[in-house]
Structures are given as C-alpha cells and as structure tokens.
C-alpha cells in the first residue's frame, strides 16, 4: 500500500505527538489503518453484548462508546484533511468529544450496525488518503488554532486509535 511519510512535528499541535509517535513508520500508516479494522472487528465479535456495553469503571466509556468515538474522530479528521487538501483556509474548530459521546448513544446501538459504520468509514478514509498526491499530503490548514497537514491527519487517526485499542486491551479484555 502507498507509503505516507511521517509528518514533521510542526504539522500538528504538540498534544498530538504521542499519537503520531505510536504509528510505525516502517509499516506505513495506511497498512496500519487496515490492520486496525481487523482488530476492531475482532474486539466487537469476541466480547459479549454486556461486555461491550459495560464501562471498566463508573463514569468511563464502554467499548461501544470508544468505537463510536473512533468513528467520530476519524470523520472529523478526514473532513479536515479534505478541506486542507483542497486549499480551504478557513480555520476548523475544536470539537467536544465528551459531548459527541453523550449524544451518540453508542451503547444503545446494534453491534453489527456500529461495526458496519466503523468499517465503511475506515475504508473511505483509507481510499481518501491513498488518493492524495505527495504534494496534497503536505497541504496544511488550521485546526483548533494550530497548523495541521493532511498527512498529520492520517497519522493522528491511526495513533489515536492505537491509543484507544491499548486501553481496551488493558482495561476491558
């Protein structure tokens, strides 16, 4: 699959660096996004419905909330990447992930429908990033008052998901 080079640290806000650092540049971000889809499918298929809907502690998200959160974040970052790749210079706002999670009601959704949403979203993201030229991947815009590149969006999506998959492995499985 197409290799996308690691973004320079000035291509994203500093608080995203831990996510970017989780991406294995040798494997390639697009291949890892593809692998993550398999991991998420396995997590959703190998847990009981009750296990998927039970947070590991009071006030924490359940696995379904996390998967919905991953879908939401990915959509937002791909939308940003699209705008940046097309030369849109309008600043992109922050979003409140907790408000999104509260409104999403993921624990009330069908596991199969959430998995379909996740996989469809992921396939579209991979296709989008794979179709960007080297020049387009370096285009930048403003998100949350910080410069962000198209390729940084791909790395942040991937690293952010790795972070949450680690949490699922440590606290839920």
ABEGO torsion letter per residue (X at the ends): XBBBBBBBAAABBAAAAAAAAABBAAAEAAAAAAAAAAAAAAAAAABBAAAAABBABBGBBBAAAAAAAAAAAAAAAAAAAAAAAAGBABBBBBBBAAAAAAAAGAAABBAAAAAAAAAAAAAAAAAAAAABBAAAAABBBBBGGBBBBAAAAAAAAAAAAAAAAAAAAAAAX
